[in-house]
Amino acid sequence: RNPYVVVCNHQSFVDMLLISQLPWEMKWMSKQSLFKVPVAGWMLRLAGDVEIRRGDARSALKALRLCQDKLEQKVSVMMFPEGTRSRSGELAEFKDGAFKLAIEAGVPILPMVLNGTYNALTPNSWTFNQVKAELRVLDPIDTSIYSRKEVSLLRQHVQGVIAGELAKMN
């Protein structure tokens, strides 16, 4: 049980359905509104996933502390560093939270790349479409060589790795 901060690009709501099929335990950082969805929200809460209110700095700090607790218990945490799913299908700029957490917790980043899910669920509806999607789990990235002042360097490195792999998949 080597804990990781798992990060992945985010194309669609169905990304979570695909990633959750991986054969290891992860706790998800998910937006507050998902916890309010009947059945799905109940499952998030029962699983011990971490709730975050977008745009609320206090909520973000609390969520990162809860994620650090999970990592100390040798449980990986899963985050979409773009903060939300892509509205264009293109990779958006990553936020610092996942990378700051990994450095402070002293755990590696486990990057993953998803391709093909953007059209699986039509934006702003619940219409599912048949697509061919691929998920690649990449090699872990050691964070021990980064200091707390180098969060942006780690973020840029991981975003570059994910962008490069995504380009190969297209």
Salt bridges, closest charged atoms under 4 A:
ASP15 OD2 - HIS10 ND1 2.87
GLU25 OE1 - ARG1 NH2 3.38
GLU25 OE2 - LYS27 NZ 3.18
GLU51 OE1 - ARG45 NH1 3.29
ASP56 OD2 - ARG53 NH2 2.96
GLU93 OE2 - ARG155 NH1 3.06
ASP96 OD1 - ARG155 NE 2.50
GLU134 OE2 - ARG136 NE 2.71
GLU165 OE2 - ARG136 NH1 2.49
GLU165 OE1 - LYS168 NZ 3.56
